[in-house]
Amino acid sequence: MSHKANAWLALLPPEAVKAGAFRILFHLCDHHNDDRDPETACFPSQETLMRKTGLSNGALNNALAAMEKDGLIARRRSTVPGSSKRRTYYILGCDGPIESEQTPENGVSSNSSPVEAAPEQTPVSSEANSSFEASKLQPTGEYPVKEPKKDQYCAADATHHGEFDFGSFFDRVWRACPNKDHWADTEEAVKALIDAGEQPGDVLAATEAYRKRVAGYDPQRIKLSQNFFAEDFWRGHVPAAEKRADPQKVLEARAADIRARKPWARTILPSQAGECIQEKLITVAECRAAGINV
């Protein structure tokens, strides 16, 4: 994991990253190594990216090509020193301006000519057979610090819809999750909480408190990120002074998720669904249609 790369990703304006590309970019940042040369700091395999993002080979390549076009990444194909194995290196915008606009297959643009090895090449690129030329990656306006600065979100943020930046807020929540899994489902669960009127400060504080509490635990004992929010497990970890949840709003939000058959609705406990039924917010038939056995 790279603090530098993750901080860069968090600072990118929402409009700079298309929704379909964010998951890929997140995993590229996760594979980035701060201690390596920028040209060789990130090289997850195609199979790894496909497995972690759930994308097909074609969809992944299309998204990577789009990110190159948008100036978020550059790719360099090279042989691993001492072998004939080919490897793709991903150069991220957190490492500043890099040279070259390459095609996905060979790392050279259609209008470029063969590139001669430059004297300032890195050890890997000088030992290996690589092609690399100039292109500028998208900067964030400032280089991120090694440890990202932690922003505080007050409870009132949720009411200032014109000022509240959910994307930036969720980035903080995601980084605080101790057992990350299914980024998209986790984001949807957190968004449902905020849309239902929950305070961002409560959600973030609960996540950070849970992370501290389970530090050193076996991962199998730690709630998966999407379940932590979708199952309302987070409520038990809001610091006492910050507990402001309206029980009625919680029931209404839960009923709305069941009625809409949200992906996480089936994780709602029968007893929790039963409370919604008692309040006449939902019917037994709607619960069963959502996969809840009541």
C-alpha positions in Angstrom: 0.0 0.0 0.0 1.2 3.5 -0.8 0.2 6.5 1.3 1.5 8.8 -1.4 -0.6 7.2 -4.1 -3.7 6.9 -2.0 -3.4 10.6 -0.9 -3.1 11.6 -4.5 -6.2 9.6 -5.4 -8.1 11.3 -2.6 -7.1 14.7 -3.8 -8.2 14.2 -7.4 -11.4 16.1 -8.2 -14.4 13.8 -8.6 -14.9 14.8 -12.2 -11.3 13.7 -13.1 -12.1 10.0 -12.5 -14.9 8.3 -14.2 -17.0 6.0 -12.0 -15.9 2.8 -13.8 -12.2 3.7 -13.5 -12.1 4.5 -9.8 -12.0 0.9 -8.7 -9.1 0.1 -11.0 -7.2 3.3 -10.0 -7.7 2.4 -6.3 -6.1 -1.0 -6.7 -3.2 0.5 -8.8 -2.6 2.9 -5.9 -2.8 -0.1 -3.5 0.0 -1.8 -5.4 2.2 1.3 -5.7 5.4 1.1 -3.7 6.7 4.5 -2.5 10.2 3.1 -2.0 10.7 2.1 -5.7 11.6 4.2 -8.6 8.4 5.7 -10.1 8.9 3.9 -13.4 8.9 0.5 -11.6 6.8 1.3 -8.5 3.6 -0.4 -9.7 3.2 -3.6 -11.7 0.2 -5.7 -10.8 -0.6 -8.3 -13.4 -3.6 -8.2 -15.7 -5.0 -11.2 -13.9 -4.7 -9.6 -10.5 -6.5 -6.4 -11.7 -9.2 -8.5 -13.3 -9.7 -10.6 -10.2 -9.8 -7.6 -7.8 -12.0 -5.4 -10.0 -14.3 -8.1 -11.3 -13.9 -6.8 -14.9 -13.4 -8.8 -18.0 -10.1 -8.5 -20.0 -11.7 -6.2 -22.6 -13.5 -4.0 -20.1 -10.3 -3.6 -18.0 -8.2 -2.7 -21.1 -10.8 -0.2 -22.3 -10.8 1.5 -18.8 -7.0 1.6 -18.7 -6.8 3.1 -22.1 -9.4 5.8 -21.1 -7.3 6.6 -18.0 -4.2 7.0 -20.1 -6.1 9.3 -22.4 -7.3 11.4 -19.4 -3.8 11.7 -18.2 -4.2 9.7 -14.9 -1.7 6.9 -15.7 0.9 5.9 -18.2 1.9 2.3 -19.1 5.3 0.9 -20.0 5.9 -2.6 -21.3 9.2 -4.1 -20.5 11.0 -7.4 -20.0 12.0 -8.3 -16.5 15.8 -8.1 -16.1 17.4 -11.5 -16.6 14.4 -13.1 -18.2 12.2 -13.0 -21.3 9.1 -12.4 -19.2 7.1 -9.3 -20.2 5.7 -7.0 -17.5 3.5 -3.9 -17.6 4.6 -1.0 -15.3 1.9 1.5 -14.4 3.2 5.1 -13.8 0.7 7.1 -11.7 0.1 10.8 -11.5 1.3 11.0 -7.9 4.9 10.6 -9.3 4.6 13.8 -11.3 5.1 14.4 -15.0 6.2 11.4 -17.0 7.1 11.1 -20.5 5.1 9.2 -23.2 1.8 8.4 -24.7 1.8 4.7 -25.3 -0.5 2.1 -26.8 -1.7 -0.7 -24.5 0.3 -3.3 -26.3 3.8 -2.0 -26.8 4.0 1.3 -24.8 4.7 3.3 -27.9 2.3 5.8 -29.5 1.2 5.2 -33.0 3.0 8.4 -34.1 6.2 7.7 -32.3 9.5 6.4 -33.6 11.8 3.8 -32.0 13.1 5.2 -28.8 16.8 5.2 -27.9 17.8 4.3 -24.4 18.3 7.5 -22.4 21.3 7.8 -20.1 19.1 8.7 -17.1 17.0 5.5 -17.4 16.3 3.6 -14.2 18.3 0.4 -13.5 15.3 -1.8 -14.5 14.6 0.1 -17.8 18.3 0.2 -18.7 18.7 -3.6 -18.1 15.4 -4.5 -19.7 14.0 -4.1 -23.2 11.5 -1.2 -22.8 10.0 1.6 -24.7 9.0 4.8 -23.1 8.3 8.4 -24.3 6.8 11.7 -23.0 3.3 12.5 -21.7 2.1 14.4 -18.7 -0.1 12.8 -16.0 -2.8 14.7 -14.3 -1.6 16.5 -11.2 -3.7 17.3 -8.2 -2.3 20.8 -7.9 0.1 19.8 -5.1 2.1 16.8 -4.3 0.6 14.8 -1.4 2.4 14.4 1.8 3.7 11.0 2.9 0.9 10.6 5.5 -2.4 12.0 4.2 -3.8 14.9 6.2 -6.9 13.8 8.1 -9.9 16.0 7.5 -12.6 16.3 10.1 -16.2 16.2 9.2 -18.7 17.8 11.5 -22.2 16.4 12.0 -23.7 19.5 10.3 -22.0 18.7 7.0 -24.9 16.4 6.0 -27.3 19.2 6.0 -25.2 21.5 3.7 -25.9 19.6 0.5 -24.2 22.3 -1.6 -21.0 22.0 0.3 -20.8 18.4 1.3 -18.4 16.4 -0.9 -19.5 12.7 -0.6 -16.7 11.4 -2.8 -14.0 13.0 -0.5 -15.9 11.9 2.6 -16.2 8.3 1.4 -12.4 8.2 0.6 -11.8 8.9 4.3 -14.3 6.3 5.4 -12.8 3.7 3.1 -9.3 4.3 4.3 -10.5 3.9 7.9 -12.3 0.5 7.2 -10.2 -2.2 8.9 -11.4 -5.0 6.6 -12.0 -3.6 3.1 -14.1 -5.7 0.7 -16.3 -4.8 -2.3 -15.6 -1.1 -2.7 -18.8 -0.4 -4.7 -21.1 -2.1 -2.2 -19.5 -0.3 0.7 -19.9 3.0 -1.1 -23.5 2.3 -1.8 -24.2 1.3 1.8 -22.5 4.5 3.2 -24.4 6.7 0.7 -27.7 5.1 1.7 -26.9 6.1 5.3 -26.1 9.7 4.4 -29.2 9.9 2.2 -31.3 8.7 5.1 -30.0 11.6 7.2 -27.2 10.0 9.2 -24.5 12.4 10.2 -21.2 12.0 8.3 -19.3 12.7 11.5 -21.0 9.8 13.2 -20.2 7.4 10.4 -16.6 8.4 10.1 -16.1 8.4 13.9 -17.6 5.0 14.3 -15.4 3.5 11.5 -12.2 5.0 13.1 -13.3 3.7 16.5 -13.9 0.2 15.2 -10.5 0.2 13.4 -8.8 1.0 16.7 -10.8 -1.6 18.6 -10.0 -4.5 16.2 -6.3 -3.6 15.6 -4.4 -6.9 15.7 -7.5 -9.1 15.4 -7.7 -12.0 13.0 -9.3 -10.6 9.8 -12.0 -13.3 10.0 -13.2 -11.7 13.2 -13.5 -8.3 11.6 -16.7 -7.2 9.8 -16.4 -6.8 6.1 -16.6 -3.1 5.1 -20.0 -3.3 3.3 -21.6 -5.3 6.1 -20.2 -3.0 8.8 -22.5 -0.3 7.3 -25.3 -2.2 5.7 -26.1 -4.2 8.8 -26.0 -1.1 11.0 -23.1 -2.6 12.9 -21.4 0.8 12.9 -24.0 2.3 15.3 -22.5 0.4 18.2 -19.2 2.1 17.7 -20.2 5.7 17.5 -18.4 7.5 20.4 -21.1 8.1 23.1 -20.9 11.9 22.8 -21.7 11.7 19.1 -24.7 9.3 19.1 -27.5 11.3 17.6 -29.3 8.7 15.4 -33.1 9.0 15.3 -34.4 5.4 15.7 -37.5 6.2 13.6 -35.3 7.4 10.7 -33.2 4.2 11.0 -36.4 2.1 10.7 -37.6 4.1 7.7 -34.2 3.9 5.9 -34.1 0.1 6.6 -37.7 -0.3 5.2 -36.8 1.7 2.1 -33.8 -0.6 1.5 -36.0 -3.7 1.8 -38.7 -2.2 -0.4 -36.1 -1.3 -3.1 -34.4 -4.7 -2.7 -31.0 -3.2 -2.3 -28.1 -5.6 -2.6 -27.4 -5.5 1.1 -31.1 -5.8 2.2 -30.8 -9.6 2.6 -28.2 -8.9 5.3 -30.8 -7.2 7.5 -31.7 -9.4 10.4 -35.2 -10.8 10.6 -35.6 -9.1 14.0 -34.7 -5.8 12.5 -37.1 -6.3 9.6 -39.7 -7.3 12.1 -39.5 -3.9 13.8 -40.2 -2.3 10.4 -43.2 -4.6 10.0 -44.5 -3.6 13.5 -44.3 0.0 12.6 -46.2 -0.8 9.3 -43.4 0.6 7.2 -43.0 -2.6 5.3 -44.9 -5.9 4.7 -44.0 -9.5 5.2 -44.2 -10.1 1.5 -41.8 -7.3 0.7 -39.3 -8.6 3.2 -39.4 -12.1 1.7 -39.1 -10.6 -1.8 -35.9 -9.0 -0.6 -34.6 -12.3 0.6 -35.3 -11.8 4.4 -37.0 -14.8 6.0 -39.5 -13.4 8.4 
